[in-house]
Structure formats: structure tokens, C-alpha cells
């Protein structure tokens, strides 16, 4: 059982009350609209940001419209630790964990020309799994778990604004609260300008997305209704004939000096246009020290949708010389159909990681790989991956899913079976598991496990199961 101080729950209650009153003076967030086709569980819940605010006559107060919403997420999980997993040095067994995440959203519309957005988040995580992870970090300081579950950090060490505060942290639990959105959007006739903490998704990958360089979702993330925000400036120009031009600037701090440095920032442009039923994206960016260009396209083939993205990255050695350039890409095809009076969905996706290596222990010493793993923009060590997903709606309120992420050179991978039950209009229950497979030991495989250099310990991540509740309000 968790040993949590008795006044911790009082602190959570007080923090929630403060956030409800104080956030009025901030702004509002909207759950990110992700270009993701994985049916109901991946679709962003309807928010008030999707509604058009109509200007009314009267005082200036009559032209302000404020809306509230949010989500409470609770996850109970068990991790099955065996001798052949990375947790072996800190003890085997079944580790229990309980995670909760509260989001409170506010959207303030100012006539039809501007919008304030804010999103408050409080996270409480605790249990045996966390305690063992902390013990493992004493042995491996850079340990984070399976790379496929990496994501953008909740800490604000790199971000321009420090909007995250750790209320309490112990070996068995931690409590943090933060603002995940804090921005203002100005809407002139020619497009929009948004400044502040926000989230954006570029690219057409559904599991892997190499064109989404700015805190992409981890490929094994099964819920993508909210994306971790970053501090950025977005300018969007809209033109006739389905032509759209976006400019993005992300300001970051050097975590070592706490100063905003040019080699930590990103400046990017994306041109989107269509020709008939085919759409195109052209990307150019300076991202940290490197330059990246990319092209993407989407279209329709029969009743299926296809997508193809390719990026070229020009690495810099710090002296203005390119030392290793590489190409990455993703191609996918998905399709909805009806069979046996049930609604089905299927997805097949191939991902090529040009930076990957077949020598996984050696890859962990490649700084080009490790720094991208740390930044949450690269998730795998190898080169070739084939992923698939299938779902069937057994009942309008009950859907079964299976996702498979596979390194096709090992072979090894992750299986993610799960089911979602819409218990009520605003309440979902999800039950599922993460199962790793592949050869373990020497030479081993990426997901099955390999021997960590300088040790006799396998890198294999343990299997886990979870019970998940989402309540939207």
C-alpha cells in the first residue's frame, strides 16, 4: 500500500481550489486536435474551442465569453518484473502504481478577434513501480524506461517559462502542478498569431511521425487527446485555393546555464497546399544545431487513406561542418470497413529511422541518438519498423483494439491489446496491457532486451497491465 502523508490530500484539495479561482486571470487551453485516425480513443473530446463566438452588441463585457472544462484521469497499473528485465537489480515481483491527472481548462473568447487559453494540470503518481524506478536511477542515472514510452518532459528546464512546480516528491510518490497551456491568439483576416505555451503537430505519421519535431507523441502512447505544451510563437497565413503557410519559433533555455541560447531554439516554416484530392506539406527548419527539410503528402486510394512523409536532417559538429546527415520517413495506409455487422478499422505503417543502428549497445553511446532520446523526439534505436493497428466496435459503447510496434530486423516489438468502454457520456474505462517480445541476452534485440554495456543486466522492459478511467467535465 502507498504510504502517503495525511496532509497530502489536503494539499491537493487546496491546490485545486486555488487553480479554479486563479486560472480565471490566465486563459484557456484546448485539447490538441491530432491528425490521428485511431478511432474513438484517439479523438480529442469536443471542446468549446470548436465553437464560434459571435460578437454581440452592448458593453465590452458582452463581447467576452468564458468557458470551463477539463478531465480527471486515474490509472491503476501493475508491472510484472522478472529476472530477465532491467529491474532485476532492485528486486523482482509485481509492482503496483496509481497515477492521477487533473486538468482544468478555461477558454476566454474576446469578440471574434482574440482568444485566451490556459490549461492547469495537477499530477499525483505513486506506488511500488515508482519506488523501484527511483532505485534503478541510482544505478543508471539516465534511466527512463522503455524508449518507446519516452515523451516530452513535464519539467520546464528547457522551456522559456517555468510554469511547473513540484509540491512534494518522495521515493514512493510525487505531486506536481503546472500550466500546460498559457497563450493568446489574435485572429486577423489574413490568418492568426498565437504566442505563449501551446502545442502543434506537423506531419502525417500516425504511430511514428518524423516531421513532428516539436514534442511528438511517443509511438506507444495509446491516448493522445492532450499534448505537452511548449513556449512558442506561431504565425499562420491563409490564402485562397487551399494554400496555407505557417511559421513557428520555439524559444528554449540551455538546462546547464538556464539562459536562452540560439543553439537551443527552433525556427521553422511549413507550406501546405492541395492539388485535387492530394495534399502536400513542405517543411524547413533550424532545430537546435541542425537543419531539417521535409516533404509530406496525403491522398485517397479507393476507400483507404494513405500518407507519406520524408525528412532529411543535416547534423552539425559544432564547427559548422556536417558530420553525419540522414534521412527518415514514414508511410501508412488506413481503412474503415463493415464486416459481420461490426465497424472495423485497420492501419499499416512503415517507419525508417536513418539515424538508427543495429548495434544497440553501441547506439547508446552515440550522442546524436541519446540527445534526441532525451529531448523526446526519437524513440527507437534501430532502423526499420513495421507497425499495425486493428479495432472492432463490438457495441456502440465498447471497442476492442490491438496495436503492434515491430522492429523487423530483430525481430522484436510491443503488443498493446486494450478495450474501451464508454460507461457514460463523459466517462470512459480502458483496460489493457503492454507486452514486450523478442530475443533477450547476447546479442538480444531492441524490445526483447540486450546486455547493457559494462553490466550483466538486460535492457528488457517488463510487461504491464492497467485499468484506466477518464472523466470529462
C-alpha positions as CSV (number, residue, x, y, z in Angstrom):
1,X,0.0,0.0,0.0
2,X,1.1,3.6,-0.7
3,X,2.4,5.4,2.4
4,X,1.3,9.0,1.6
5,X,1.3,11.7,4.2
6,X,-2.1,12.5,5.5
7,X,-1.9,16.2,4.7
8,X,-1.1,15.4,1.0
9,X,-4.7,15.1,0.1
10,X,-5.5,18.4,1.8
11,X,-2.8,20.0,-0.3
12,X,-4.3,18.6,-3.5
13,X,-7.7,20.0,-2.5
14,X,-6.3,23.4,-1.7
15,X,-4.3,23.4,-5.0
16,X,-7.4,22.6,-6.9
17,X,-9.5,25.3,-5.3
18,X,-6.7,27.9,-5.9
19,X,-6.4,26.8,-9.6
20,X,-10.2,27.1,-10.1
21,X,-10.2,30.7,-8.9
22,X,-6.8,31.8,-10.1
23,X,-6.9,30.4,-13.6
24,X,-9.6,33.0,-14.4
25,X,-6.9,35.5,-14.6
26,X,-5.0,33.4,-17.0
27,X,-6.6,31.9,-20.1
28,X,-7.7,28.7,-21.7
29,X,-6.4,25.6,-23.4
30,X,-7.9,23.4,-25.9
31,X,-7.1,19.7,-26.2
32,X,-4.9,19.3,-29.3
33,X,-6.5,18.2,-32.5
34,X,-4.2,15.4,-33.5
35,X,-4.0,14.2,-37.1
36,X,-4.7,10.6,-35.8
37,X,-7.1,8.1,-37.2
38,X,-7.2,5.6,-34.4
39,X,-11.0,5.9,-33.9
40,X,-12.7,6.9,-30.7
41,X,-9.9,6.5,-28.1
42,X,-7.6,8.8,-30.1
43,X,-10.1,11.5,-30.9
44,X,-9.9,14.8,-29.0
45,X,-13.0,15.3,-26.9
46,X,-15.2,18.1,-28.0
47,X,-14.2,21.4,-26.5
48,X,-15.6,24.9,-26.6
49,X,-12.7,26.0,-28.7
50,X,-14.6,24.3,-31.6
51,X,-17.5,26.7,-31.2
52,X,-17.5,30.0,-32.9
53,X,-18.1,33.0,-30.7
54,X,-20.4,35.6,-32.2
55,X,-19.9,39.2,-31.4
56,X,-22.8,40.8,-29.5
57,X,-23.8,44.4,-29.2
58,X,-23.5,46.1,-25.9
59,X,-20.7,46.8,-23.4
60,X,-17.2,45.3,-23.9
61,X,-18.1,42.7,-21.2
62,X,-20.9,41.5,-23.6
63,X,-18.1,40.6,-26.1
64,X,-16.3,38.3,-23.7
65,X,-17.3,34.7,-23.4
66,X,-15.7,32.3,-21.0
67,X,-15.9,28.5,-20.9
68,X,-14.7,25.9,-18.5
69,X,-14.0,22.2,-18.8
70,X,-11.4,19.5,-18.1
71,X,-10.6,15.9,-17.4
72,X,-9.8,13.7,-14.5
73,X,-7.7,10.6,-15.3
74,X,-7.0,7.8,-12.9
75,X,-4.7,4.8,-13.8
76,X,-4.1,1.7,-11.7
77,X,-1.3,-0.4,-13.1
78,X,0.7,-3.5,-12.3
79,X,4.2,-4.1,-13.6
80,X,5.4,-7.8,-13.8
81,X,9.1,-7.7,-13.1
82,X,11.1,-10.9,-13.9
83,X,14.8,-11.7,-13.5
84,X,15.5,-11.0,-17.2
85,X,14.3,-7.4,-17.1
86,X,16.1,-4.1,-16.3
87,X,14.5,-4.0,-12.9
88,X,16.4,-7.2,-11.8
89,X,19.0,-5.3,-9.6
90,X,16.3,-3.7,-7.5
91,X,14.1,-6.8,-6.9
92,X,11.5,-8.8,-8.8
93,X,7.8,-9.2,-8.3
94,X,4.6,-7.4,-9.2
95,X,4.8,-3.6,-8.7
96,X,1.6,-1.7,-8.2
97,X,1.1,2.0,-9.1
98,X,-1.6,4.6,-9.0
99,X,-1.5,7.7,-11.2
100,X,-4.0,10.6,-11.3
101,X,-4.0,13.6,-13.6
102,X,-6.4,16.5,-13.2
103,X,-6.8,19.1,-16.0
104,X,-8.9,22.3,-15.7
105,X,-9.4,24.2,-18.9
106,X,-10.5,27.8,-19.4
107,X,-11.2,29.4,-22.8
108,X,-11.9,33.1,-22.9
109,X,-13.2,34.5,-26.3
110,X,-12.8,38.2,-26.8
111,X,-15.3,39.1,-29.5
112,X,-14.3,37.3,-32.7
113,X,-10.7,38.6,-32.9
114,X,-8.9,37.0,-29.9
115,X,-8.8,34.1,-27.5
116,X,-7.0,33.5,-24.2
117,X,-6.2,29.9,-23.4
118,X,-5.0,28.3,-20.2
119,X,-4.8,24.7,-19.0
120,X,-3.9,23.8,-15.4
121,X,-2.7,20.3,-14.6
122,X,-2.0,18.5,-11.3
123,X,-0.3,15.1,-11.4
124,X,0.0,12.7,-8.5
125,X,1.9,9.4,-9.1
126,X,2.9,6.8,-6.5
127,X,3.4,3.2,-5.8
128,X,6.0,0.4,-5.9
129,X,6.8,0.8,-9.5
130,X,7.8,4.4,-9.0
131,X,9.9,3.5,-5.9
132,X,11.8,0.8,-7.9
133,X,12.3,3.3,-10.8
134,X,13.9,5.7,-8.4
135,X,16.2,2.9,-7.0
136,X,17.1,2.0,-10.6
137,X,18.0,5.6,-11.4
138,X,20.7,5.4,-8.7
139,X,22.3,2.6,-10.7
140,X,21.5,4.1,-14.2
141,X,21.2,7.9,-13.8
142,X,19.8,8.3,-17.3
143,X,17.2,5.5,-17.0
144,X,13.7,6.5,-18.1
145,X,12.2,3.1,-19.0
146,X,11.4,1.8,-22.5
147,X,12.4,4.3,-25.2
148,X,9.0,3.7,-26.9
149,X,7.3,5.4,-23.9
150,X,9.5,8.5,-23.8
151,X,7.8,11.8,-24.4
152,X,8.2,15.5,-23.9
153,X,9.4,16.2,-20.4
154,X,6.9,17.8,-17.9
155,X,9.8,19.7,-16.4
156,X,10.5,23.2,-17.6
157,X,14.3,23.1,-17.5
158,X,14.4,23.8,-21.2
159,X,11.3,25.9,-21.7
160,X,11.2,29.7,-21.8
161,X,8.7,29.9,-18.9
162,X,8.9,27.9,-15.7
163,X,5.3,27.0,-15.1
164,X,5.8,23.8,-13.3
165,X,6.2,23.4,-9.5
166,X,6.9,20.2,-7.5
167,X,4.7,20.3,-4.5
168,X,6.1,17.2,-2.9
169,X,8.4,14.4,-4.0
170,X,9.4,11.2,-2.2
171,X,10.7,7.9,-3.3
172,X,7.2,6.4,-3.4
173,X,5.2,9.3,-4.8
174,X,5.3,12.8,-6.2
175,X,2.9,15.6,-6.7
176,X,3.4,18.4,-9.3
177,X,1.2,21.1,-10.7
178,X,1.7,23.2,-13.8
179,X,0.2,25.3,-16.6
180,X,0.3,23.2,-19.8
181,X,-1.3,26.0,-21.9
182,X,-1.0,29.7,-21.4
183,X,-1.3,31.7,-24.7
184,X,-3.1,34.4,-26.6
185,X,-4.4,34.0,-30.1
186,X,-5.0,37.1,-32.3
187,X,-7.2,36.4,-35.4
188,X,-6.8,39.0,-38.2
189,X,-8.5,38.4,-41.5
190,X,-5.3,37.0,-43.1
191,X,-4.7,34.2,-40.5
192,X,-3.8,34.0,-36.9
193,X,-0.9,34.8,-34.4
194,X,-0.6,32.7,-31.3
195,X,2.0,33.4,-28.6
196,X,2.7,31.5,-25.4
197,X,2.6,27.9,-24.2
198,X,0.8,25.8,-26.8
199,X,1.1,22.6,-28.8
200,X,1.3,22.0,-32.5
201,X,1.5,18.8,-34.6
202,X,3.1,18.7,-38.1
203,X,3.4,15.7,-40.2
204,X,1.2,12.7,-41.2
205,X,2.6,9.8,-39.3
206,X,0.1,8.0,-37.1
207,X,2.4,5.9,-34.9
208,X,5.8,7.4,-35.7
209,X,5.9,11.0,-37.0
210,X,9.4,12.2,-38.2
211,X,8.1,15.6,-39.4
212,X,6.7,16.4,-35.9
213,X,10.0,17.5,-34.3
214,X,8.4,19.6,-31.5
215,X,7.5,17.2,-28.6
216,X,5.8,14.4,-30.7
217,X,3.7,11.7,-29.1
218,X,5.7,8.5,-28.2
219,X,4.7,5.7,-30.6
220,X,3.4,3.5,-27.7
221,X,1.2,6.3,-26.3
222,X,-2.3,5.0,-26.5
223,X,-4.1,8.2,-25.5
224,X,-3.4,11.4,-27.5
225,X,-6.1,13.9,-26.5
226,X,-3.6,16.3,-24.9
227,X,-0.1,17.1,-26.0
228,X,2.5,18.6,-23.7
229,X,2.8,22.3,-24.5
230,X,5.9,24.3,-25.3
231,X,6.6,28.1,-25.4
232,X,6.4,29.3,-28.9
233,X,5.2,31.8,-31.5
234,X,3.0,30.6,-34.3
235,X,2.0,32.7,-37.3
236,X,-0.4,31.3,-39.9
237,X,-1.1,32.9,-43.2
238,X,-4.2,31.6,-45.1
239,X,-4.6,32.1,-48.9
240,X,-7.3,31.1,-51.4
241,X,-7.1,27.8,-53.1
242,X,-6.3,25.6,-50.0
243,X,-2.9,27.3,-49.6
244,X,-1.6,27.7,-46.0
245,X,1.7,28.9,-44.7
246,X,2.8,28.6,-41.0
247,X,5.9,30.0,-39.3
248,X,7.0,28.7,-35.9
249,X,9.6,29.9,-33.4
250,X,10.3,27.8,-30.2
251,X,12.4,29.5,-27.5
252,X,14.3,27.3,-25.1
253,X,16.8,27.5,-22.4
254,X,20.1,25.7,-22.0
255,X,19.5,23.5,-19.0
256,X,23.1,23.9,-17.9
257,X,23.2,27.7,-17.9
258,X,19.4,28.5,-17.7
259,X,19.9,31.0,-20.5
260,X,18.0,31.2,-23.7
261,X,20.5,30.1,-26.3
262,X,20.3,30.3,-30.1
263,X,21.5,26.7,-30.5
264,X,18.6,25.5,-28.3
265,X,15.9,27.2,-30.2
266,X,13.9,26.1,-33.3
267,X,12.7,28.2,-36.2
268,X,10.5,26.5,-38.8
269,X,8.2,27.1,-41.7
270,X,5.5,24.7,-43.2
271,X,3.8,25.2,-46.5
272,X,0.6,23.3,-47.0
273,X,-1.3,23.1,-50.3
274,X,-3.6,20.7,-52.2
275,X,-3.9,19.5,-55.8
276,X,-7.2,17.8,-56.3
277,X,-7.6,15.1,-53.6
278,X,-3.9,15.1,-52.8
279,X,-2.4,17.3,-50.2
280,X,1.2,18.3,-49.7
281,X,3.4,19.7,-46.9
282,X,6.9,21.2,-47.3
283,X,8.9,21.7,-44.2
284,X,12.2,23.7,-43.5
285,X,13.6,24.3,-40.0
286,X,16.7,25.0,-38.0
287,X,16.1,22.7,-35.0
288,X,18.7,23.1,-32.2
289,X,22.1,22.9,-34.0
290,X,20.7,21.0,-37.1
291,X,18.9,21.8,-40.3
292,X,15.9,19.7,-41.3
293,X,13.9,19.7,-44.6
294,X,10.9,17.5,-45.3
295,X,8.1,16.8,-47.7
296,X,4.8,15.1,-46.9
297,X,1.8,14.1,-48.9
298,X,-1.6,12.5,-48.3
299,X,-4.3,11.2,-50.5
300,X,-7.1,8.7,-51.2
301,X,-6.7,5.2,-52.7
302,X,-10.0,3.6,-53.3
303,X,-11.7,3.8,-49.9
304,X,-8.4,4.0,-48.0
305,X,-6.3,7.0,-46.9
306,X,-2.5,7.0,-47.5
307,X,0.2,9.2,-46.1
308,X,3.9,9.6,-46.9
309,X,6.5,11.9,-45.1
310,X,10.3,12.1,-45.7
311,X,12.8,14.3,-43.8
312,X,16.5,15.0,-44.3
313,X,18.5,16.1,-41.3
314,X,21.9,17.8,-41.6
315,X,23.8,17.3,-38.4
316,X,26.4,19.8,-37.3
317,X,29.6,19.0,-35.3
318,X,29.7,22.4,-33.6
319,X,32.3,23.8,-36.0
320,X,30.0,24.5,-39.0
321,X,30.7,21.1,-40.7
322,X,28.2,18.5,-41.4
323,X,29.4,15.2,-39.9
324,X,26.5,12.9,-40.5
325,X,23.4,13.5,-42.5
326,X,20.5,11.1,-42.5
327,X,17.1,10.6,-44.0
328,X,14.0,9.3,-42.1
329,X,10.5,8.6,-43.4
330,X,7.1,7.1,-42.7
331,X,4.4,5.6,-44.9
332,X,1.0,4.4,-43.8
333,X,-2.4,3.3,-45.1
334,X,-5.6,3.0,-43.1
335,X,-9.1,1.9,-43.9
336,X,-12.6,1.7,-42.3
337,X,-15.0,-1.1,-43.3
338,X,-18.0,-3.0,-42.1
339,X,-18.0,-6.8,-41.6
340,X,-20.4,-9.1,-39.8
341,X,-22.4,-6.1,-38.9
342,X,-19.5,-4.6,-37.0
343,X,-17.4,-1.5,-37.7
344,X,-13.7,-2.2,-38.2
345,X,-10.6,-0.1,-38.6
346,X,-7.1,-1.1,-39.8
347,X,-3.8,0.6,-40.1
348,X,-0.4,-0.4,-41.5
349,X,2.6,1.8,-41.1
350,X,6.3,1.6,-42.1
351,X,8.9,3.8,-40.4
352,X,12.6,4.2,-41.4
353,X,14.9,5.8,-38.9
354,X,18.0,6.9,-40.7
355,X,19.9,7.6,-37.5
356,X,19.3,4.1,-36.1
357,X,21.9,1.4,-35.6
358,X,21.8,-2.4,-35.5
359,X,24.3,-2.4,-32.6
360,X,22.0,-1.3,-29.8
361,X,24.7,-1.2,-27.0
362,X,26.8,1.0,-29.4
363,X,23.8,3.2,-30.2
364,X,23.5,4.1,-26.5
365,X,27.0,5.7,-26.8
366,X,26.0,7.7,-29.9
367,X,25.4,11.2,-28.7
368,X,23.3,12.1,-31.8
369,X,20.9,9.3,-30.7
370,X,20.9,9.8,-27.0
371,X,20.3,13.5,-27.0
372,X,17.3,13.0,-29.3
373,X,16.0,10.3,-26.9
374,X,16.5,12.7,-24.0
375,X,14.7,15.6,-25.9
376,X,11.7,13.3,-26.6
377,X,11.9,13.4,-30.4
378,X,13.4,10.0,-31.1
379,X,12.0,6.8,-29.6
380,X,13.9,3.8,-31.1
381,X,17.4,2.7,-31.6
382,X,17.1,0.6,-34.9
383,X,16.3,1.5,-38.5
384,X,13.2,-0.5,-39.8
385,X,9.8,-0.7,-38.1
386,X,6.5,-2.1,-39.3
387,X,3.5,-1.3,-37.1
388,X,-0.1,-2.2,-37.4
389,X,-3.4,-1.5,-35.6
390,X,-6.8,-3.0,-35.8
391,X,-10.0,-2.2,-33.9
392,X,-13.6,-3.5,-33.9
393,X,-16.6,-1.9,-32.4
394,X,-18.4,-4.8,-30.7
395,X,-21.0,-2.4,-29.4
396,X,-21.5,1.3,-29.9
397,X,-20.2,1.7,-26.4
398,X,-17.5,-1.0,-26.4
399,X,-14.5,-1.2,-28.7
400,X,-11.5,-3.6,-28.8
401,X,-8.1,-2.5,-30.0
402,X,-4.7,-4.2,-30.8
403,X,-1.6,-2.2,-31.7
404,X,1.7,-3.8,-32.7
405,X,5.0,-2.0,-33.0
406,X,7.7,-4.1,-34.5
407,X,11.4,-3.9,-35.2
408,X,11.5,-6.0,-38.3
409,X,15.3,-6.6,-38.3
410,X,15.5,-8.3,-34.9
411,X,12.6,-9.2,-34.8
412,X,11.2,-7.7,-31.6
413,X,8.4,-5.4,-30.6
414,X,5.5,-4.4,-28.4
415,X,1.9,-5.7,-28.4
416,X,-0.8,-3.4,-26.9
417,X,-4.2,-5.1,-26.6
418,X,-6.9,-3.0,-24.9
419,X,-10.6,-2.4,-24.7
420,X,-12.5,0.9,-24.2
421,X,-16.0,1.0,-22.6
422,X,-17.9,4.3,-22.7
423,X,-19.6,3.9,-19.4
424,X,-21.5,7.2,-19.6
425,X,-21.5,10.3,-21.8
426,X,-18.4,11.8,-20.0
427,X,-16.9,8.6,-18.5
428,X,-14.6,6.1,-20.2
429,X,-13.0,2.9,-18.8
430,X,-9.9,1.4,-20.5
431,X,-8.3,-1.9,-19.7
432,X,-5.2,-3.1,-21.5
433,X,-1.6,-4.3,-21.4
434,X,1.9,-3.7,-22.8
435,X,3.7,-6.9,-23.8
436,X,7.3,-6.9,-25.0
437,X,8.7,-9.7,-27.1
438,X,11.9,-10.7,-28.8
439,X,15.2,-12.4,-28.1
440,X,16.9,-11.4,-24.8
441,X,20.5,-11.5,-23.7
442,X,23.5,-11.5,-26.1
443,X,23.2,-10.2,-28.7
444,X,19.5,-9.9,-27.9
445,X,17.1,-7.5,-29.5
446,X,15.8,-3.9,-29.1
447,X,12.5,-4.7,-27.4
448,X,13.3,-8.2,-26.2
449,X,16.4,-6.9,-24.4
450,X,20.2,-6.7,-24.8
451,X,23.0,-6.6,-22.3
452,X,23.7,-3.0,-21.1
453,X,27.4,-2.2,-21.7
454,X,29.6,-2.7,-18.6
455,X,27.0,-4.8,-16.8
456,X,25.3,-8.2,-16.9
457,X,21.8,-6.6,-16.9
458,X,19.3,-6.9,-19.6
459,X,17.6,-3.8,-21.0
460,X,14.3,-5.6,-21.4
461,X,11.3,-3.6,-20.1
462,X,8.8,-5.6,-18.0
463,X,5.3,-6.3,-19.2
464,X,2.4,-4.4,-17.6
465,X,-1.3,-4.2,-17.3
466,X,-3.6,-1.2,-16.4
467,X,-7.1,-0.1,-15.6
468,X,-7.8,3.4,-16.8
469,X,-10.7,5.8,-16.1
470,X,-11.2,9.2,-17.9
471,X,-13.9,11.6,-16.7
472,X,-14.5,14.7,-18.8
473,X,-16.3,17.7,-17.5
